[in-house]
Amino acid sequence: MSALSAIVPQGNDREMEFAFSASDHRAIADMIYAESGILLPDSKAKLIYGRLARRLRACGLSDFPTYLAMIEHDPEEKARAVDALTTNHTAFFRENHHFEHFRDELWPAFLQRLAGGGRVRVWSAACSSGEEPYSLMMTIAGQDVRAAEKLANQDFRLLATDLSPSVIATARAGRYPLDTTRAMPASMRQAWCRRVGEQDELHPALRAPIAFRELNLLRGWPMKRPFDVIFCRNVMIYFDEATKARLLSRFADQMVDGGIIYIGHAERVPPEVSARFRCIGRTAFQKVS
Ligand SMILES: C[S@@+](CC[C@H](N)C(=O)[O-])C[C@H]1O[C@@H](n2cnc3c(N)ncnc32)[C@H](O)[C@@H]1O
């Protein structure tokens, strides 16, 4: 049985309250690909159904074709559909070797530059709910709140962007469920988290140098000046080869010569753009001038 036929409603099963045909799946997959580059093949039928059934209910609709017709004329609902279809899995200190590489190999020179009045720019592209940029901040500051506070007064900025407005709102708030912050090393959690009800709130000094923004990586980028370092991890796995190559080429254009990009552990630099980067470590690449 295909993934699709498995979720076509039968009887009164609550989880299968809407019919979901192959052409509904195709229309949604085409829409999300055009909007975000995300591929949703047949194997993702259950995921699409589960995430959009909630939107149908919220809109008071009873079938997918009506919902699809609606989002064609309702950009806000379309954005909600795209938001619902993004996969935002992340964690504090995920693929920690990148943060360690940044701290050990790049940060000493950046600190010197900052001390001399220079600028350092880092971009966490597709940052989800913020664990990635906050982990970087914690790694460079250690447990030293003053070190983080000092950064806010120097020309150091960490841009953190994502397509999904809901995760950017979480990131900006800097509050996380206790299950999420338990994944941090105990010393970091003690230094940077303050219990607020059933959540942990991150120290304002960690948040000050970070600018959280909604940004679709496939559309225009408003940033004019180049970045020293880009983290773009675990988003290109959802893209096809042409989109990955285009994106990496744009990243290269948006980086200083010798700038560094970190990608996810399951991601590769496609051959079309490999001449623009030199591998300098595990899923870490340097822009070739
Ligand atoms: C799996 S998360 C990765 C988060 C983090 N970088 C990490 O490695 O833990 C992928 C993120 O990519 C975002 N995303 C997907 N397509 C995007 C696009 N076209 N532009 C910007 N962000 C996108 C999703 O909203 C999601 O939050």
The ligand as an SDF file (V2000), in Angstrom:
LIG
                    3D

 27 29  0  0  0  0  0  0  0  0999 V2000
   15.5890   21.3200   10.2690 C   0  0  0  0  0  0  0  0  0  0  0  0
   15.6090   23.0570   10.5450 S   0  0  0  0  0  0  0  0  0  0  0  0
   17.3430   23.3460   10.7990 C   0  0  0  0  0  0  0  0  0  0  0  0
   17.6020   24.3080   11.9350 C   0  0  0  0  0  0  0  0  0  0  0  0
   19.0810   24.5280   12.2890 C   0  0  0  0  0  0  0  0  0  0  0  0
   19.8000   25.1460   11.1940 N   0  0  0  0  0  0  0  0  0  0  0  0
   19.7250   23.2470   12.7210 C   0  0  0  0  0  0  0  0  0  0  0  0
   20.5600   22.7040   11.9800 O   0  0  0  0  0  0  0  0  0  0  0  0
   19.3990   22.7410   13.8050 O   0  0  0  0  0  0  0  0  0  0  0  0
   15.3270   23.6630    8.8950 C   0  0  0  0  0  0  0  0  0  0  0  0
   14.7950   25.0880    8.8610 C   0  0  0  0  0  0  0  0  0  0  0  0
   14.8580   25.5620    7.5230 O   0  0  0  0  0  0  0  0  0  0  0  0
   13.7820   26.4610    7.3200 C   0  0  0  0  0  0  0  0  0  0  0  0
   13.5710   26.6380    5.8850 N   0  0  0  0  0  0  0  0  0  0  0  0
   13.0680   25.7700    4.9860 C   0  0  0  0  0  0  0  0  0  0  0  0
   13.0200   26.3070    3.7600 N   0  0  0  0  0  0  0  0  0  0  0  0
   13.5060   27.5600    3.8880 C   0  0  0  0  0  0  0  0  0  0  0  0
   13.7090   28.6390    2.9710 C   0  0  0  0  0  0  0  0  0  0  0  0
   13.4040   28.5300    1.6670 N   0  0  0  0  0  0  0  0  0  0  0  0
   14.2060   29.7930    3.4520 N   0  0  0  0  0  0  0  0  0  0  0  0
   14.5240   29.9270    4.7640 C   0  0  0  0  0  0  0  0  0  0  0  0
   14.3580   28.9470    5.6720 N   0  0  0  0  0  0  0  0  0  0  0  0
   13.8640   27.7790    5.2430 C   0  0  0  0  0  0  0  0  0  0  0  0
   12.6260   25.8060    8.0590 C   0  0  0  0  0  0  0  0  0  0  0  0
   11.6130   26.7420    8.3990 O   0  0  0  0  0  0  0  0  0  0  0  0
   13.3360   25.2020    9.2760 C   0  0  0  0  0  0  0  0  0  0  0  0
   13.2100   26.0160   10.4050 O   0  0  0  0  0  0  0  0  0  0  0  0
  1  2  1  0
  2  3  1  0
  2 10  1  0
  3  4  1  0
  4  5  1  0
  5  6  1  0
  5  7  1  0
  7  8  2  0
  7  9  1  0
 10 11  1  0
 11 12  1  0
 11 26  1  0
 12 13  1  0
 13 14  1  0
 13 24  1  0
 14 15  1  0
 14 23  1  0
 15 16  2  0
 16 17  1  0
 17 18  1  0
 17 23  2  0
 18 19  1  0
 18 20  2  0
 20 21  1  0
 21 22  2  0
 22 23  1  0
 24 25  1  0
 24 26  1  0
 26 27  1  0
M  CHG  2   2   1   9  -1
M  END
$$$$
